Amino acid sequence: MRPAFILPDVKDESKWFNGKHHFLYSQERHAFAFEGSVTNWISFNTSLAKPDDFKSWSDLLNPKWKGKIVSYDPTIPGTGAPALWYFYTNPNLGPKFISDFYGKMDIILSRDYRQLIDWMATGKAAICLAYSEEARKAKLQGLPIDELTHIMKEGNLLTHGQGIVSLINPAPHPKAATVFVNWLLSRAGQMSFQDVTFSRLGFARVSLRTDVPKDKAVQFEIPRVGEKYFYEGPSSEQERKESVKILKDVMK
């Protein structure tokens, strides 16, 4: 990606969160992350749980939640996979938490986002892990659902969502691709990115550019300088594979 950066304000790493470009998945710098939203993934049925119930991830191991937690399947690509990666790489959680959480709490997994929210809204589940967008829609519809908006004791994850761009090689029009990438990662392009996501979702995805206004974003999703966040980097692909292997062994 780096050789494709032409515009000075795209090259300038000081324009980006924590003063650097963010790359994923390989040392070759093939995947550039331009989105970063703070998340803790937890939504809950307001008749069965309250925000103060969850200050640490260990609070989810309380026996009263056994059989009352649903989650998007973390073994496949989707919103559950980053959560599993976070558990695995967080030194305060790690494989032991994965074993205790998925192995002892009778977690119900699904690959259908709407089904997860339906289970929570009807009270079959008290807690849903790894899907906030559908939870927000349900809340707006008047259903008894809300989401956590505070930092967990062990720290939160900075997720990249759909905000990752790569260049294809060979490309049919490589110069056109370069022009597009430079526009997309410019201030104007990132403002358009936030505006389009706001019009489609009702809230803006958060650009990692620090010179882009964040007034249309969900405020607790905006990363703050000085806060501790976990976010995927060059070794995350291998770490994801390792975390999935542990989970599958646990759930046997």
C-alpha positions, 0 to 999 in steps of 0.5 A: 500500500505505501508506494500508492500513497501520493497525496501529502496528507495521506502520507502524513502519519500525524493525521492518523490516530496515535500518529501512525498508519495502521496495517493488518494481517501481514508484514508486507503492509497489504491491508490498510485500516482507516476505520477504528471504533471502540467496542466491548460487544455487550448488549443486554435485555434491560429487564434482566441485566443492567450496565453495572452488572458488567465492569470486568469480563470476569463478571460474565462468568457469574453463575446467574448468566449460565445459559443466558448468553448468546453470541455470534459464532466466533469461528467464522468471519464476522463480529464474533471473531475479533472478540475471540481474538481479543480474549486470546491476546489480552494478558488479563484474559487469555486461553483460561477465560476462553475455556471458562467462558465458552466451556462452562457458561453454556453459550448459545452460538448463532450465525444469524444476527437477527436471531440473536437479537430476537432471543435477547428481546424475548428474554431467552437470553439476557446478554448478547455478544458481538453485535451492536448494530442490530441491538441499536435498531431494536432499541430504537424500535422500543424493545428492552435492549441496550448496550454497554458504553463504558470501558471494561476493566481489562480494556477494550478493542478497537475494531476496524469493521469494514474500513480496510482497503487493499490493492489488487495485483494485477489490477485492470486499471492500477492508476485509477486504483491509486487515484481512488485510494488517495481520495478515499484516505484523504480528509475529504474521502474520509468525511464522505465515508462517515457521511455515507455510513451515517445515512445508511446506519443512523450513525457514522463509522469512525475514521482513524483520521484525527482531522475528520469531525466525529459529531455524527459518530456514536461518542463512546466508539471514538478512540481517545488518545491515552486510553489503552486499546487492543487492535489487530495488527500484522500477527493477528491472522495467526493469532485468530487461527490459534484462538479458534483452535483453542475454542474448538477444543474447549467446545468438544 
